[in-house]
């Protein structure tokens, strides 16, 4: 009689989720170049309103997923995630404008180190020694990658502090997403739509109250709209859906470690697309990030 072999769930299901997270990390690695192109042509807050507003319009049909008995609490939970995500993007965007790109890349990677602690704090899951060791290895790799052209931690300033805060909020975001997904069971696309609505409204309010140039005439250049299309369709709709989907199906620490490969993807895209130069130290740092992600997510018997 034929023999049927069934693979363990950890071998058959988890790799697909984690490959999805690696895809998100690669897409977000390219988002820095696209955002640079867009924000060179319009103010930061207008850019955020436009990016998340367009995304929210595209995801309006997904709000039908709120038709659940406990929709008020589900909506409140998703809105809380949206507020947290808005804070992350505001800190990141203004932080990058106030510090060097290398410091920003290093400091946002602190999310890898913060997430196991946030998971312990918010979810009560004490991280294993393997996860903590992999987080430390990933952090070391991010440091090598970021400081490949020199610089020291003594140069920390206001922008660097904002990037540290953004990294911490990213760790909180991953844990809150997992908790809300388990508690309310909203479809990932519905949760993403609510987050985009909250972020659009929040960005618009900031645009009104924060001193600055306000709303300027939108550019008509092809490069601007191609950059916006990439950011809206891939970096926002696809990436946030994938992250929300994966965050409720694997541990926050594993999510953070996979997403910690984002600086490596950013370096690869910058080298191939923008012609930037990466040193041997930088490539070594990227290898450490990838190795740590592989180690913690390798198939286990």
N, C-alpha and C positions, 0 to 999 in steps of 0.2 A: 504494500500500500504506500502511496506517496507520503513523504515526510514533510510536515509543515513546521517551519522555524519562525518563531515570533521573537522579534527583538524586544528588549526591555524598553519601557516608555522613555527612559532617559536618553536612549540611543536614537529612537525613532522620532520623537517630537521635539526635544530641546534643541537639537542642532538647527532646525528650521527657524525657530524663534531667534536664535543667536546669530544666524546668518543674516536675518532681517535687521538686527541691531547693527551689525557691521556695515550693511548697506546704508543705514541711516548715518552712521559715523562718516562714511565716505562722502555722502551727499552734503552733510554739514561741513565737511572739510573744504568743499568748494564754495560754501556760502560766504566765506570771508571775502573772496575775490569779487563775487557778485554784489555783495553789500557795499564793498568799497566803490564799485562803479556807480551804484545807485546813490549813495550818500554823498558822492562828490558833486551830484547835480541837484539834490534837494536836501533840506534840513533833516536831522535825525528823527525828530518826532513826527514830522510829516511822512517820512519814509515808513515809520512804524504803523501809522494810521492807514496808509495806503496798502502796505503788505498784508496786515491782518484784516483790514476791511474787505479787500478783494477775496481773501480766503474765506471769510465768514459768509459772504454772498454765495460762493460756490458750495458751501456746506449747509446752507439753509435747509435743504430737504432732509438732512440727517437729524434735525431736531425732532422729527417724528419719534425717534427713539426715547424721548422723554415721556411717552405715553405708558407709564408704569404706575402702579398704585401709590408708591411712595415717591412720586415725582418731585414734590417740594424739597425733600431732604437730598434727593439725587441731584437736583439742580443746584442747591446750595453747595454741595460737595464739589461739583464740577466748576462752579464759579470761584470757589476758594482756590482750586488749582489754577484757574485763569489768572487770579490776582497774583499768585506766587510766580507764575510764568512771566507775567508782565514785569514784575520786579526784577526777575532774572535778566530779561532783555534790556530793560532800562539801565541796570547796572553794567551789563556787558557793553552796550553801545556807547554809553558815555565814558566807561572805564577805558575802553580801547582808544578813545579820542584823547585821553589824558595821560596815557602811558605808552611805552614802546610795544610793538607787536610781539616781540619775544617774551617780555614780561607777561603780557596778557595771555599768551598761549600757555605759559608755565602755570600761572596762577589759576586759570580756569580749570586746569587739569587737577587742581587740588580737590575737585569734586570726587575723584577716585578715592582719595583718602578720607574725605568727609562722609561719604555715603555709608560705609559700614558703621560709623559712629551714629549717624542719623537713624539707621535701621535699628540699632540697639536702643536708641532713645525713643523713637516713635513707634516701633513695632515690637520691641522687646526681644529681638533676635540677636543673640550674641554672635558676632562674626567668628568664624573658625580661624585657626592660625594660618591656614593656607590662603584664605581670602585676605587677611591682613598683610601677609608677606607679599602676595601678588600686588596689592594696592601700593605697598612701599616700593616694589620694583617698578611699577608703572609710574609712580611719582618721580623716581630717580631718572627714568627714561625721559619723562617730560622736561625735567630740569636740564638734562644734557641737550635735548632738542632745542629748548628755548634759549639757552645761554651759549649756543655754539659760536656766536660771534662776539662773545664777551659780555660784560655786565655783572653786577653783583646784587644781592638782596638788599644791600645798604641804600640802593636807589629807590626803594619803595616810597610812593607818594600817594596823593589822593586817588589817582586813577587805579593804582595798584590795590588800594583798599577796596575800591568798588569791585574789582575783579575777584578779590578774596570773598567778598560778600556774595557775588554772583555764583561762585563755586559752591559756597555753603548752601545757597538757595536751590541750586541744582540737585544737591544731595537730598534736601528736604522734599523737592518736587518728585523725585523718583519714589520715595517712601510713601508720600501722600497719594500718589497715583495708584500704587499697589493697594493701599488701604481702601481708597474710594472704590476701586474696581471690584474688590472682594465684598465690600459692604453693599453696594447698590447694583452692581452688575449691568451698568449702562454699556451700550455698544461703544467700542473705541471711537468710531467716527462721530457719534453723538457727543461724547465727552470732548472731542477735539473741537467740534462746532461751538459748544458753549464756551470753551476756553478762548477761541478766536473772537467771539462776541464780546467777552469781558475785556480782552486785550485791546480791541478796537475802541471800545468806549473809554477805557482808561487812558489810552494814548491820546485820544481826542481831548479829554479833559486836561491832560498835561500840556498839550499844545496850546490850550486856551489860557492856562494860568502861569505857565513858565515863560519868563521873558525871553524873547528871541525874534527871529524874522517872521514867525507865523507861517501862513500858508502861501506858498509861492506858485507861480505858473508851472504846470507840469512839463517836463522836457518832451520833445518829440523825436529824440534820437533813437535809433534802433538798438543801440547798446543798452540804453536805460531800460527799455521795455523787455528785451531779452533777459536782462538780469532780473527784472521783476517777475517775469514768467517762471524762471528757474527757482527763485526764492518762494513764490506762492505755491506752485504746483508740486515741486519736488521737496524743497527744504521745509515747507510748512504743511501742506495737505498730506503728502505721502509720509514725510518723516515723523510728524507728530502723531498721525494715526498709527504708524508702525511702533513708535515708542509706547503709546498708550496700550496698544495690543500686547506688546511683549512684556511691559512692566507688570501686568497682572498674571503673567504665566512663568516668570522666573524671578529669582531673588533680586532685590535692588542692588546689592553689591555686584552681582554678575552683570546687571545692566550697566552700572557705572564703569566697570572695567572694560567692557566692550566699547562703550561710548568714549572711553579714555583713549581709544586709538584715533580719535578725531584729529589731534595735532599731526599725526603721521600722514593721514590722508591729505590734510591741508598742505603739508610740505610737498608731497608728491605732486599735487595739482598745481601748486605755485611753481615748481620746477618745470613741469611740462607745459603749462599754459602761459605763465608770466615770465619764465626764464630766470627765476631766482636761483641763487646758489646755496646749496646745502653742504656743509662740511662733513668729514668722516665722523666727528663727534655727534652731529645731528642725526646721521643715519644710524649710529649706534643707539642713540636715545630712542629712535623710532622702533628699532628692533627689540629693545627691552619692553616697550609698551605692548607690541604685538605678542611677545613671548609671555608676558604676564597674563594677557587676555586668553591666550591659548591654554596656559597651565590651569587656570581656574575653571575653564569651560570644556576641558578635554573629556571624551567619553569615559565613563567609569563602569566597571563590571558590577 
